[in-house]
């Protein structure tokens, strides 16, 4: 997959294809209705986090944000077990 950094990196036909895909996004309305996504983002990734939250919201879902430090826990029982069970139930 090519990163979208500069408009000039794409040909006219590639740009038209991108817009055609964007025009069909409405067919996914409600795609995530009743679903919850658990996310782990560092504080430095605020734009990425907000983009993901907005995308999930627009598709009808909701998000739960956990502190990434939660993943650094060495203790396997307790928090990890709760997160994995919750993640499985929510997704």
C-alpha positions in Angstrom: 0.0 0.0 0.0 1.3 3.4 -1.0 1.3 6.2 1.6 -0.7 9.3 0.7 1.8 12.1 1.3 1.8 14.3 -1.8 -1.0 14.6 -4.4 1.7 14.8 -7.1 2.8 11.2 -6.2 -0.4 9.9 -7.9 -1.6 9.7 -11.5 -4.9 11.1 -12.5 -6.4 7.6 -12.8 -5.2 6.7 -9.3 -6.8 9.8 -7.8 -10.0 9.1 -9.6 -10.0 5.6 -8.2 -9.5 6.9 -4.7 -12.5 9.2 -5.1 -14.6 6.4 -6.5 -13.9 4.3 -3.4 -14.7 7.3 -1.2 -18.0 7.8 -2.9 -19.0 4.2 -2.0 -18.2 4.5 1.7 -21.8 5.3 2.6 -22.8 1.6 1.9 -20.9 0.8 5.1 -23.1 3.0 7.2 -23.9 1.1 10.4 -21.3 -1.6 9.6 -20.0 -1.5 13.2 -23.4 -0.9 14.9 -23.4 -2.5 18.3 -19.6 -3.2 18.3 -16.9 -1.8 20.5 -13.3 -1.5 19.6 -10.6 -1.5 22.3 -7.6 0.7 21.4 -4.2 1.3 22.8 -2.5 4.5 21.6 0.4 6.4 23.1 -0.2 10.0 24.0 2.0 11.1 21.0 -0.4 9.5 18.5 -3.3 11.9 19.2 -4.1 12.5 15.5 -4.1 8.8 14.7 -6.2 8.0 17.8 -8.8 10.7 17.0 -8.9 9.5 13.3 -9.6 5.9 14.4 -12.2 7.0 17.0 -14.0 9.2 14.3 -13.9 6.4 11.8 -15.4 3.8 14.2 -18.0 6.4 15.3 -19.0 7.1 11.7 -19.4 3.4 11.1 -21.8 3.1 14.0 -19.4 1.7 16.6 -17.8 2.9 19.8 -14.3 2.9 21.2 -12.7 2.3 24.5 -9.2 3.7 25.0 -6.7 2.0 27.3 -3.4 3.4 28.5 -0.6 1.7 26.5 1.2 1.3 29.8 -1.4 -1.5 30.4 0.5 -3.6 27.8 3.7 -3.2 29.7 2.5 -5.1 32.7 4.6 -8.2 33.5 1.8 -9.7 35.5 -0.1 -12.2 33.3 -3.1 -12.8 35.6 -5.5 -10.1 36.5 -5.4 -7.2 34.0 -4.4 -9.2 30.9 -7.0 -11.8 31.6 -9.7 -9.1 32.1 -8.6 -7.2 28.9 -8.5 -10.3 26.7 -12.0 -11.5 28.0 -13.4 -8.0 27.6 -11.9 -7.6 24.1 -13.3 -10.9 23.0 -16.8 -10.0 24.4 -16.8 -6.4 23.0 -15.5 -7.2 19.5 
